[in-house]
Amino acid sequence: MILEKCVIGIEFGSTNIKAVMLDENHEIIASNDYAWESTLKNGIWIYTLEQAKIGLADCYAGLKQKFETKYRRPLAKVGAIGISGMMHGYLVFDKNGNQLAEFRTWKNTICPQAQDQLSKLFNFNVPQRWSVSHIYQAMLNGEKEVKDIVFATTLAGYFHYLLTGEKVIGANDASGMFPLDPSTKDYDAKMVSKFNEVIKDKVDWRILDILPKCMLAGQNAGYLTKEGAKLIDPSGVLQPGIPFCPPEGDMGTGMIATNSVRVGYGNSSLGTSGNITLVTDKSIAMNKEIDVIASPSGYPAVLVHANNCTTDINAWVELLHQAIVLAGGSIQRGELFVRLFNKSLEGEPDAGGLVSFNYFSGEAAVGVQEGRPLFVREPDAKMSLANFMKSHILAVLAVLRIGVDILKKQGVEVNKIYGHGGFFKTPVVGAKALSAALDAPVATLSSAGEGGPYGEALLAAYMLEKEKGESLEDYLQNKIFAGAKEDVAVASKEEVKGFDKFLERYKAAVPVEAKAVECVEGQHNK
């Protein structure tokens, strides 16, 4: 093993900070993770940067220990490192590097005026969770800190800056801050001009003054500084000077991890949030349910996003685990997840009349601005454990299916989807459910459970190994995924019809969820 050809990818995900190390053959040789979660404070979902710094060092320390125990040599230097993370949000700093407001994450649906006004201004959908929406909403709210912003970035962009001193960002992550122009693969100049005109009387800065520089896959994005090395590895073993690839968004690393970067390819990442991303060459009409983002190479992609995914399933599994313990039983939570997911396969295709809304936060796609997790059933519905789990699994996919239906009406084809993330770790179950929702084959690769940090590590490897003229798309196909084994799930006609029936019931019950938001006041609103 040649350390100078090894790479490390670190991703700040929604529930874990995870690090993956690959050898020169792109095989995973060490990994580690640090669990964390967002906090609802004054009605806003946040993470603290101090917790993120602790998590980074802890996560890396575990990876380092595993490597050094296995190979009996110090982890002092590698060929390249990449940082990725959850996209969007409000993360702003003043001229002295002080954080001006708590990090408002993608999970918030608190920018409806900004979304409406910017989408009309640009004639382009600007979702509430995008950074420019948060920035403009703060202006509309009259927040005093806005005038002092000199740097706005994402979580990945911030930690890349701490480690390298460079204010840059990868194309995918950048496309979730401000719209990109597919022809230039940079921030859209016309939209930049329009936005600057709107804000000229509100602040002294202009939008490009505060945004990080947009970079493409394969470019060198800086080197690990002495300060950065101390931050990531307080033990002092890791040496400065290691090159970094551009920091990327978790949607982009998901595309990489599943070899879904070519036109016509798609992937679905299902974890704390859910999304389906399709690289396309079709022009998509503006629609609030559809995001137009970019691949790490800067090619346009369409995204269907759901704020809520598996969090409610986690809560129910925890409840069932407590019941088992109360009855004198004992089972690991991970094993319980697997058994309950497999039990859902015995459920009826439409979940037997049960309906679940997994809304811990709002879902703009269906017009619900806040979350109230809700489980509803008809009196004569078939309430079994299998149907119960089935309803929660299908509910994870309902908002995504609503968005995909919009894309299909505009001629976007869904020929095959690659799945990755925790939802797909139990063999067959998640992939079969998504196949029923989309009426399309769903494939999983052996790397599906590794997800984002694996994808970011591959971006670091691409930067090191890129041959003149070799595209990221060719590199992945020829050197990473050639001959890769994949498992493909195809739902039966009965399962497809069952999901359609569940979706009809789900959409009909959306007003019930909206009424719950109205009537069940959250503690944070009191």
DOPA-740509 format. One record per residue (C-alpha): x, y, z negated. Coordinates in nm, 4 decimals, m for minus. Last residue first. Layout:
// DOPA-740509
[[X Y Z]] ...
***
This chain:
// DOPA-740509
[[m4.5272 2.8680 m2.3076]] [[m4.4140 2.8108 m1.9498]] [[m4.1200 2.5897 m2.0504]] [[m4.3590 2.3529 m2.2297]] [[m4.5348 2.2863 m1.9010]] [[m4.9024 2.3736 m1.8757]] [[m5.1249 2.0926 m1.7593]] [[m5.4185 2.2628 m1.5871]] [[m5.2715 2.4320 m1.2807]] [[m4.9966 2.1803 m1.2168]] [[m5.2504 1.9013 m1.2707]] [[m5.4800 2.0709 m1.0196]] [[m5.2041 2.0553 m0.7563]] [[m5.1598 1.6842 m0.8287]] [[m5.5341 1.6280 m0.7885]] [[m5.5286 1.8367 m0.4676]] [[m5.2634 1.5922 m0.3338]] [[m5.5064 1.2997 m0.3776]] [[m5.6248 1.2855 m0.0144]] [[m5.2631 1.2866 0.0982]] [[m5.1844 0.9839 m0.1204]] [[m5.4938 0.7868 m0.0136]] [[m5.4055 0.8368 0.3515]] [[m5.0426 0.7520 0.2731]] [[m5.1405 0.4230 0.1055]] [[m5.3405 0.3228 0.4139]] [[m5.0472 0.4055 0.6414]] [[m4.8203 0.2087 0.4090]] [[m5.0461 m0.0945 0.4382]] [[m5.0612 m0.0661 0.8162]] [[m4.6818 m0.0801 0.8287]] [[m4.6775 m0.3741 0.5856]] [[m4.9335 m0.5653 0.7936]] [[m4.7358 m0.4995 1.1115]] [[m4.4329 m0.6531 0.9420]] [[m4.1444 m0.4392 0.8205]] [[m3.8019 m0.4778 0.9785]] [[m3.4952 m0.4867 0.7543]] [[m3.1441 m0.4912 0.9000]] [[m2.8345 m0.5958 0.7074]] [[m2.5119 m0.4583 0.8472]] [[m2.1683 m0.6056 0.8915]] [[m1.9100 m0.3670 1.0313]] [[m1.7655 m0.4784 1.3646]] [[m1.6347 m0.1321 1.4451]] [[m1.7368 0.0833 1.1492]] [[m1.4131 0.2519 1.0479]] [[m1.1674 0.2757 1.3358]] [[m1.3715 0.2792 1.6566]] [[m1.7099 0.4155 1.5497]] [[m1.5817 0.6500 1.2805]] [[m1.3014 0.7887 1.4936]] [[m1.5261 0.8213 1.7976]] [[m1.7786 1.0367 1.6071]] [[m1.5063 1.2398 1.4376]] [[m1.3737 1.3238 1.7820]] [[m1.0334 1.2172 1.9082]] [[m0.8746 1.4877 2.1249]] [[m0.5340 1.4662 1.9616]] [[m0.5399 1.1881 1.7067]] [[m0.7000 1.2444 1.3703]] [[m0.5319 1.0349 1.1021]] [[m0.4903 1.2780 0.8150]] [[m0.8067 1.4821 0.8706]] [[m0.9972 1.1618 0.9402]] [[m0.8784 1.0157 0.6091]] [[m1.0144 1.3182 0.4193]] [[m1.3448 1.2849 0.6048]] [[m1.3466 0.9149 0.5145]] [[m1.3010 1.0096 0.1479]] [[m1.6013 1.2419 0.1821]] [[m1.8151 0.9554 0.3134]] [[m1.7044 0.7295 0.0289]] [[m1.7836 1.0064 m0.2188]] [[m2.1301 1.0437 m0.0624]] [[m2.2672 0.6902 m0.0491]] [[m2.1033 0.4096 m0.2448]] [[m2.4194 0.1950 m0.2540]] [[m2.4456 0.1832 0.1228]] [[m2.0839 0.0706 0.1728]] [[m2.1875 m0.2842 0.2662]] [[m2.4047 m0.1295 0.5364]] [[m2.7816 m0.0955 0.5255]] [[m3.0145 m0.0992 0.8238]] [[m3.3738 0.0172 0.8581]] [[m3.5725 m0.0876 1.1654]] [[m3.8641 0.1414 1.2548]] [[m4.2298 0.1729 1.1568]] [[m4.1307 0.4763 0.9484]] [[m4.3061 0.3956 0.6186]] [[m4.2891 0.0184 0.6685]] [[m3.9170 0.0396 0.7461]] [[m3.8722 0.2540 0.4349]] [[m4.0364 m0.0165 0.2227]] [[m3.8269 m0.2928 0.3807]] [[m3.5053 m0.0964 0.3224]] [[m3.5888 m0.0349 m0.0419]] [[m3.6717 m0.3993 m0.1148]] [[m3.4274 m0.5870 0.1096]] [[m3.1277 m0.5991 m0.1257]] [[m3.1473 m0.3904 m0.4459]] [[m2.8872 m0.1185 m0.3870]] [[m3.1075 0.0654 m0.1364]] [[m3.2711 0.3132 m0.3751]] [[m2.9292 0.3896 m0.5245]] [[m2.7963 0.5572 m0.2121]] [[m2.7731 0.4580 0.1509]] [[m3.0061 0.3731 0.4371]] [[m2.9285 0.3670 0.8070]] [[m3.2267 0.4449 1.0291]] [[m3.3005 0.3077 1.3737]] [[m3.5063 0.4180 1.6722]] [[m3.6705 0.7258 1.5274]] [[m3.7499 0.9370 1.8316]] [[m3.7904 1.3131 1.8264]] [[m4.0599 1.4137 2.0763]] [[m4.2137 1.7067 1.8938]] [[m4.5019 1.4966 1.7583]] [[m4.2397 1.2557 1.6245]] [[m4.0820 1.5378 1.4253]] [[m4.4095 1.6234 1.2510]] [[m4.4662 1.2559 1.1656]] [[m4.1145 1.2502 1.0185]] [[m4.2119 1.5263 0.7758]] [[m4.5163 1.3425 0.6408]] [[m4.3063 1.0234 0.6183]] [[m4.0534 1.2006 0.3969]] [[m4.3295 1.3216 0.1643]] [[m4.4606 0.9636 0.1254]] [[m4.1304 0.7802 0.0784]] [[m4.0838 0.7920 m0.3009]] [[m4.4580 0.7244 m0.3359]] [[m4.4064 0.3858 m0.1663]] [[m4.1669 0.2788 m0.4419]] [[m4.3947 0.4078 m0.7159]] [[m4.6995 0.2318 m0.5719]] [[m4.5087 m0.0937 m0.5234]] [[m4.3991 m0.0923 m0.8867]] [[m4.7595 m0.0722 m1.0052]] [[m4.8749 m0.3165 m0.7376]] [[m4.6307 m0.5801 m0.8646]] [[m4.7110 m0.5090 m1.2296]] [[m5.0805 m0.5507 m1.1564]] [[m5.3603 m0.2950 m1.1564]] [[m5.5831 m0.3933 m0.8646]] [[m5.7938 m0.0807 m0.8228]] [[m6.1525 m0.1068 m0.9471]] [[m6.1400 0.2038 m1.1638]] [[m5.9501 0.3968 m0.8931]] [[m5.5927 0.4780 m0.9776]] [[m5.3795 0.7807 m1.0555]] [[m5.0215 0.8242 m1.1823]] [[m4.8882 1.1781 m1.2155]] [[m4.5506 1.3418 m1.2634]] [[m4.6263 1.7156 m1.2916]] [[m4.3878 1.9233 m1.0829]] [[m4.4188 2.2807 m0.9681]] [[m4.4781 2.4555 m0.6338]] [[m4.7124 2.2052 m0.4663]] [[m4.7838 2.3045 m0.1061]] [[m4.7437 1.9594 0.0506]] [[m4.4030 2.0252 0.2085]] [[m4.3160 2.2625 m0.0750]] [[m4.2792 1.9728 m0.3165]] [[m4.2445 2.1020 m0.6731]] [[m4.0311 1.9544 m0.9491]] [[m4.0656 1.6372 m1.1551]] [[m4.3098 1.5264 m0.8867]] [[m4.3215 1.1464 m0.8614]] [[m4.6872 1.1398 m0.7588]] [[m4.8255 0.7860 m0.7842]] [[m5.1314 0.6250 m0.6297]] [[m5.2748 0.2778 m0.6968]] [[m5.5335 0.1310 m0.4572]] [[m5.3767 m0.2131 m0.4231]] [[m5.0213 m0.0998 m0.3511]] [[m5.1029 m0.0529 0.0209]] [[m4.9062 m0.3629 0.1302]] [[m5.0267 m0.5607 m0.1734]] [[m4.7635 m0.6352 m0.4337]] [[m4.5429 m0.9447 m0.4359]] [[m4.2496 m0.7478 m0.2928]] [[m4.2879 m0.5131 m0.5909]] [[m4.1503 m0.7896 m0.8146]] [[m3.8146 m0.7522 m0.6388]] [[m3.7965 m0.3893 m0.7475]] [[m3.8965 m0.4893 m1.1006]] [[m3.6320 m0.7610 m1.1187]] [[m3.3560 m0.5370 m0.9829]] [[m3.4416 m0.2490 m1.2138]] [[m3.4556 m0.4837 m1.5126]] [[m3.1074 m0.6115 m1.4284]] [[m2.9731 m0.2573 m1.4324]] [[m3.1531 m0.1830 m1.7583]] [[m2.9863 m0.4789 m1.9290]] [[m3.2309 m0.7193 m2.0843]] [[m3.3282 m0.8135 m2.4399]] [[m3.6634 m0.9199 m2.5784]] [[m3.8082 m0.8757 m2.9258]] [[m4.1433 m0.7365 m2.8153]] [[m4.0285 m0.3840 m2.8961]] [[m3.7209 m0.4413 m2.6769]] [[m3.9432 m0.5350 m2.3833]] [[m4.1657 m0.2328 m2.4416]] [[m3.8612 m0.0036 m2.4520]] [[m3.7459 m0.1464 m2.1191]] [[m4.0888 m0.0801 m1.9720]] [[m4.0617 0.2863 m2.0735]] [[m3.7091 0.3100 m1.9311]] [[m3.8331 0.1552 m1.6076]] [[m4.1091 0.4167 m1.5946]] [[m3.8624 0.7038 m1.6382]] [[m3.6224 0.5675 m1.3760]] [[m3.9106 0.5331 m1.1291]] [[m3.9942 0.8975 m1.1971]] [[m3.6387 1.0051 m1.1156]] [[m3.6300 0.8029 m0.7905]] [[m3.7290 1.0631 m0.5300]] [[m3.8341 1.4210 m0.5813]] [[m3.7209 1.7243 m0.3850]] [[m3.8170 1.5550 m0.0590]] [[m3.6322 1.6570 0.2568]] [[m3.6821 1.5983 0.6278]] [[m3.3710 1.7064 0.8111]] [[m3.2996 1.7824 1.1711]] [[m2.9424 1.7803 1.2973]] [[m2.7408 2.0251 1.5011]] [[m2.3748 1.9460 1.5765]] [[m2.1162 2.1248 1.3603]] [[m1.8700 1.8375 1.3238]] [[m1.9746 1.7886 0.9593]] [[m2.3322 1.7558 1.0957]] [[m2.5483 2.0650 1.1014]] [[m2.8831 2.1781 0.9580]] [[m3.2318 2.2357 1.0952]] [[m3.4807 2.1835 0.8147]] [[m3.8327 2.0501 0.8796]] [[m4.1363 2.0766 0.6507]] [[m4.1625 2.4537 0.6825]] [[m4.1857 2.4287 1.0609]] [[m4.0083 2.6206 1.3344]] [[m4.0221 2.4365 1.6647]] [[m3.7425 2.1875 1.7206]] [[m3.5143 2.2023 2.0238]] [[m3.3956 1.8537 2.1060]] [[m3.0296 1.7512 2.0981]] [[m3.0732 1.5448 1.7831]] [[m2.8825 1.4173 1.4827]] [[m3.1466 1.2764 1.2480]] [[m3.1480 1.3206 0.8704]] [[m3.3976 1.1617 0.6337]] [[m3.3955 1.2913 0.2809]] [[m3.4653 1.2012 m0.0773]] [[m3.3845 1.3587 m0.4121]] [[m3.2618 1.1840 m0.7257]] [[m3.1564 0.8965 m0.5003]] [[m3.2599 0.8184 m0.1456]] [[m3.0307 0.9073 0.1423]] [[m3.1789 0.8232 0.4788]] [[m2.9796 0.8056 0.7972]] [[m3.0273 0.8810 1.1636]] [[m2.8610 0.8320 1.4993]] [[m2.9981 0.9821 1.8192]] [[m2.7056 1.2175 1.8742]] [[m2.4021 1.0772 1.6950]] [[m2.3209 1.1403 1.3293]] [[m2.4926 0.8424 1.1675]] [[m2.1893 0.6276 1.0826]] [[m2.3532 0.5433 0.7473]] [[m2.0945 0.6953 0.5139]] [[m2.0460 0.9894 0.7511]] [[m2.4146 1.0867 0.7580]] [[m2.4294 1.0541 0.3813]] [[m2.1233 1.2768 0.3593]] [[m2.3131 1.5372 0.5588]] [[m2.6212 1.5199 0.3375]] [[m2.4044 1.5416 0.0267]] [[m2.2563 1.8692 0.1422]] [[m1.8927 1.9098 0.2344]] [[m1.5648 2.0522 0.1132]] [[m1.3224 2.0901 0.4054]] [[m1.0281 1.8447 0.3943]] [[m0.7667 1.8891 0.1237]] [[m0.3890 1.8529 0.1448]] [[m0.1878 1.7417 m0.1626]] [[0.0655 2.0083 m0.2654]] [[0.0295 1.9756 m0.6412]] [[0.1244 1.6581 m0.8331]] [[m0.1070 1.4296 m1.0277]] [[0.0650 1.3063 m1.3462]] [[m0.0066 1.6156 m1.5576]] [[m0.2368 1.4450 m1.8075]] [[m0.4920 1.7222 m1.7444]] [[m0.5739 1.5617 m1.4071]] [[m0.8438 1.7514 m1.2144]] [[m0.7839 2.0832 m1.3848]] [[m0.4061 2.0466 m1.4098]] [[m0.3809 1.9668 m1.0384]] [[m0.5954 2.2694 m0.9576]] [[m0.3737 2.5029 m1.1577]] [[m0.0647 2.3695 m0.9831]] [[m0.2425 2.4100 m0.6482]] [[m0.3868 2.1331 m0.4310]] [[m0.3590 2.2286 m0.0662]] [[m0.5832 2.3991 0.1882]] [[m0.8732 2.3312 0.4252]] [[m0.6973 2.1345 0.6997]] [[m0.9399 2.0813 0.9869]] [[m1.0672 1.7348 1.0740]] [[m1.4347 1.8086 1.0139]] [[m1.5249 2.1689 1.0884]] [[m1.4863 2.4843 0.8792]] [[m1.7181 2.7695 0.7744]] [[m1.5495 3.0437 0.5707]] [[m1.7183 3.0984 0.2339]] [[m2.0038 3.3528 0.2164]] [[m1.9627 3.6803 0.0236]] [[m1.8389 3.9292 0.2825]] [[m2.0301 3.7459 0.5564]] [[m2.3553 3.8574 0.3903]] [[m2.2768 4.2271 0.3733]] [[m2.1842 4.4079 0.0505]] [[m2.3088 4.7432 m0.0782]] [[m2.6460 4.6155 m0.1996]] [[m3.0171 4.7033 m0.1615]] [[m3.0174 4.9630 0.1170]] [[m2.8280 4.7438 0.3615]] [[m3.0254 4.4302 0.2691]] [[m3.2647 4.4132 0.5668]] [[m3.0078 4.5251 0.8233]] [[m2.7567 4.2729 0.6925]] [[m3.0120 3.9960 0.7362]] [[m3.0772 4.0887 1.0971]] [[m2.7057 4.1069 1.1803]] [[m2.6342 3.7703 1.0168]] [[m2.9296 3.6238 1.2057]] [[m2.7806 3.7397 1.5334]] [[m2.4332 3.6132 1.4398]] [[m2.5464 3.2624 1.3412]] [[m2.2896 3.1339 1.0923]] [[m2.0428 2.9083 1.2714]] [[m2.0587 2.6117 1.5074]] [[m2.0308 2.8596 1.7964]] [[m2.2927 2.7063 2.0257]] [[m2.4871 2.5354 1.7468]] [[m2.5350 2.8715 1.5656]] [[m2.5486 2.8089 1.1913]] [[m2.8218 2.9101 0.9460]] [[m2.7088 3.0239 0.5966]] [[m2.6328 2.8251 0.2802]] [[m2.7501 2.4809 0.3831]] [[m2.5675 2.5080 0.7153]] [[m2.2482 2.5801 0.5211]] [[m2.2648 2.2393 0.3521]] [[m2.2853 2.0687 0.6903]] [[m2.0184 2.2893 0.8452]] [[m1.7633 2.2357 0.5683]] [[m1.6829 2.5173 0.3243]] [[m1.4048 2.7653 0.2594]] [[m1.2953 3.0034 m0.0161]] [[m0.9441 2.8587 m0.0666]] [[m0.7700 2.8656 m0.4061]] [[m0.7000 2.4932 m0.3769]] [[m0.8475 2.3188 m0.6821]] [[m1.0740 2.5955 m0.8114]] [[m1.1815 2.6853 m0.4557]] [[m1.2639 2.3222 m0.3757]] [[m1.4584 2.3187 m0.6995]] [[m1.6651 2.6159 m0.5897]] [[m1.7229 2.4910 m0.2354]] [[m1.8467 2.1570 m0.3654]] [[m2.0911 2.3289 m0.6027]] [[m2.2023 2.5676 m0.3297]] [[m2.0817 2.9207 m0.2604]] [[m2.1420 3.2901 m0.3148]] [[m1.8498 3.5254 m0.3692]] [[m1.8384 3.9035 m0.4170]] [[m2.1701 3.9415 m0.5975]] [[m2.1936 4.2550 m0.8139]] [[m2.5077 4.4021 m0.6527]] [[m2.6924 4.0765 m0.7136]] [[m2.6319 4.0824 m1.0907]] [[m2.9123 4.3300 m1.1554]] [[m3.2012 4.1018 m1.0591]] [[m3.4723 4.3063 m0.8886]] [[m3.6867 4.0021 m0.8161]] [[m3.6719 4.0779 m0.4436]] [[m3.2933 4.0834 m0.4678]] [[m3.2896 3.7536 m0.6562]] [[m3.5194 3.6165 m0.3856]] [[m3.2606 3.7235 m0.1263]] [[m2.9808 3.5329 m0.2977]] [[m3.1944 3.2263 m0.3636]] [[m3.3135 3.2190 m0.0034]] [[m2.9580 3.2665 0.1240]] [[m2.8483 2.9679 m0.0841]] [[m3.1071 2.7313 0.0615]] [[m3.3545 2.5762 m0.1866]] [[m3.6508 2.7801 m0.0648]] [[m3.6153 2.6570 0.2911]] [[m3.5194 2.8918 0.5780]] [[m3.7204 2.7795 0.8805]] [[m3.6208 2.9819 1.1863]] [[m3.7918 3.2764 1.3505]] [[m3.5089 3.4710 1.1815]] [[m3.7192 3.7466 1.0234]] [[m4.0261 3.5249 0.9887]] [[m3.8244 3.2514 0.8141]] [[m3.6535 3.5171 0.6025]] [[m3.9819 3.6658 0.4795]] [[m4.1591 3.3387 0.4047]] [[m3.8623 3.1677 0.2419]] [[m3.7750 3.4744 0.0360]] [[m4.1316 3.5061 m0.0895]] [[m4.1452 3.1358 m0.1849]] [[m3.8130 3.1365 m0.3770]] [[m3.8800 2.9495 m0.7015]] [[m3.8984 2.5894 m0.5797]] [[m3.6013 2.4629 m0.7772]] [[m3.4316 2.1294 m0.7109]] [[m3.1631 2.2813 m0.4890]] [[m2.9952 2.4029 m0.8079]] [[m2.9863 2.7314 m0.9927]] [[m2.6349 2.7654 m1.1335]] [[m2.6622 3.0113 m1.4220]] [[m2.6042 3.3699 m1.3211]] [[m2.3075 3.6011 m1.2598]] [[m2.0243 3.3501 m1.2953]] [[m1.7077 3.5478 m1.3563]] [[m1.4423 3.5290 m1.0859]] [[m1.3113 3.8782 m1.1523]] [[m1.4733 4.0244 m0.8397]] [[m1.8111 3.8769 m0.9370]] [[m1.9444 3.5230 m0.8881]] [[m2.2507 3.3496 m0.7431]] [[m2.3928 2.9954 m0.7452]] [[m2.7564 2.9902 m0.6360]] [[m2.8682 2.6657 m0.4757]] [[m2.7803 2.4747 m0.1609]] [[m2.6092 2.1350 m0.1400]] [[m2.5268 1.8560 m0.3808]] [[m2.1580 1.7845 m0.3671]] [[m1.8427 1.7109 m0.1758]] [[m1.4725 1.7364 m0.2531]] [[m1.2005 1.5833 m0.0352]] [[m0.8486 1.4653 m0.1150]] [[m0.5530 1.3803 0.1066]] [[m0.2445 1.1598 0.1375]] [[m0.2117 1.0714 m0.2279]] [[0.0268 1.1762 m0.5043]] [[0.1011 1.1055 m0.8688]] [[m0.1108 0.7986 m0.9333]] [[0.1546 0.6250 m1.1405]] [[0.2400 0.2622 m1.0604]] [[0.1204 m0.0646 m1.2085]] [[m0.1136 m0.1497 m0.9193]] [[m0.4227 m0.2664 m1.1089]] [[m0.3757 m0.0752 m1.4334]] [[m0.2615 0.2360 m1.2450]] [[m0.5630 0.2326 m1.0144]] [[m0.8175 0.1669 m1.2900]] [[m0.6649 0.4365 m1.5096]] [[m0.6607 0.6903 m1.2272]] [[m1.0266 0.6227 m1.1419]] [[m1.1237 0.6653 m1.5062]] [[m0.9217 0.9872 m1.5368]] [[m1.0811 1.1198 m1.2163]] [[m1.4318 1.0821 m1.3581]] [[m1.3361 1.2380 m1.6905]] [[m1.1601 1.5330 m1.5255]] [[m1.4502 1.5997 m1.2893]] [[m1.7111 1.5488 m1.5605]] [[m1.5460 1.7996 m1.7928]] [[m1.5353 2.0524 m1.5098]] [[m1.9007 1.9832 m1.4225]] [[m2.0028 2.0244 m1.7868]] [[m1.8312 2.3622 m1.7895]] [[m2.0063 2.4501 m1.4641]] [[m2.3446 2.4090 m1.6311]] [[m2.6259 2.2460 m1.4337]] [[m2.9614 2.4152 m1.3812]] [[m3.3303 2.3534 m1.3080]] [[m3.5334 2.6673 m1.3782]] [[m3.8507 2.6941 m1.5908]] [[m3.6756 2.8733 m1.8766]] [[m3.4155 2.5969 m1.8804]] [[m3.4828 2.2585 m1.7197]] [[m3.1547 2.0706 m1.7453]] [[m2.9798 1.8775 m1.4689]] [[m2.8173 1.5425 m1.5263]] [[m2.4786 1.3907 m1.5888]] [[m2.3154 1.0517 m1.5578]] [[m1.9452 1.0286 m1.4795]] [[m1.8265 0.7880 m1.2116]] [[m1.5321 0.5718 m1.1168]] [[m1.3786 0.4137 m0.8109]] [[m1.0684 0.2220 m0.7112]] [[m0.9369 0.0225 m0.4136]] [[m1.2088 0.0938 m0.1565]] [[m1.0838 m0.0194 0.1843]] [[m1.0046 0.2421 0.4477]] [[m0.7071 0.0410 0.5757]] [[m0.4611 0.3010 0.4404]] [[m0.6184 0.2643 0.0969]] [[m0.9398 0.4289 m0.0178]] [[m1.0142 0.5963 m0.3521]] [[m1.3694 0.6798 m0.4626]] [[m1.4741 0.9371 m0.7219]] [[m1.8237 0.9949 m0.8577]] [[m1.9947 1.2755 m1.0440]] [[m2.3310 1.1233 m1.1191]] [[m2.6982 1.2200 m1.1474]] [[m2.7417 1.4871 m0.8800]] [[m2.4112 1.4259 m0.7085]] [[m2.0815 1.6076 m0.7485]] [[m1.8779 1.4026 m0.5039]] [[m1.5097 1.3123 m0.5143]] [[m1.3310 1.1508 m0.2195]] [[m0.9751 1.0247 m0.2565]] [[m0.7333 0.9241 0.0168]] [[m0.4488 0.6756 0.0576]] [[m0.1938 0.7272 0.3335]] [[0.0714 0.8864 0.1106]] [[0.0084 0.6087 m0.1406]] [[0.1315 0.3422 0.1007]] [[0.0000 0.0000 0.0000]] 
***
